[in-house]
C-alpha cells in the first residue's frame, strides 16, 4: 500500500475518535483484548505468509495480501478506537497509535517468508521489519511527541482563552506554520540519519549524477547513497525544498 497513506488514515481515526462522546472499556478489558488480539493477528499473518510461500507463489498474490493486511489493520484499529473507546482511555497520539503500529510490525515480520520464496530476495524477518519501520513510520512518528506535548500543554494549563477564544484561530495558524517550517527544515537532516545514508564514494557515478542534475536545472546540496540491508528495493528519494 502506498507509502504513508495507512499511517495518515490511522492518525485521522485517532483524531476523530477522540471527539466522540461515548464511554469505552476499562483498562483491565484492554489489557486482555489487545494482547490476545495481537496474538490472533500474528497467527493470521504467519499462516497466510506460509501458505503464500508454499502454495500461491505469485507476486500478484503477495501484493494482494500486503494490501489486504493494511486494510484489515486499519479496520481493526478503527473498531478499537470507535467501538471500544481506546483513544479516549489512553490519550495522546503515540500511545493511541501503538496497537496499529504493533499490527503493522507483525505483518512485516511475517511477510519476509513469502517475500523470500516468491521474489527470491534475501530479506530476513528483522531486516524487512526495520526497512518498513524506517521508511513508512519514522517520517511522521518523529512528529508525534511534539503533538503529544502540545496536547498536554493545552489540557493541563489554562489556555482556553488563547486556544478557543477570540485569538484561537490566529494562534492555530501561527502554531501550525511554525511547526511546518520546523519540520521542513529539520526533517531532511533527521531522515538522512535514521535512513542510514552514506557518502557516495564512486567518483564516476557522482559526476554522472551531478551532470544529470545540472542538465535538469536542479541544484542539490549533496548526493548520498542509501543502502538497504537484506533485500533489493527501489528506494530513490529526493528530500528538502531549497
Order of alpha helices (4+ residues) and beta strands (2+ residues): alpha-alpha-alpha-alpha-alpha-alpha-alpha-alpha-alpha-beta-alpha-beta
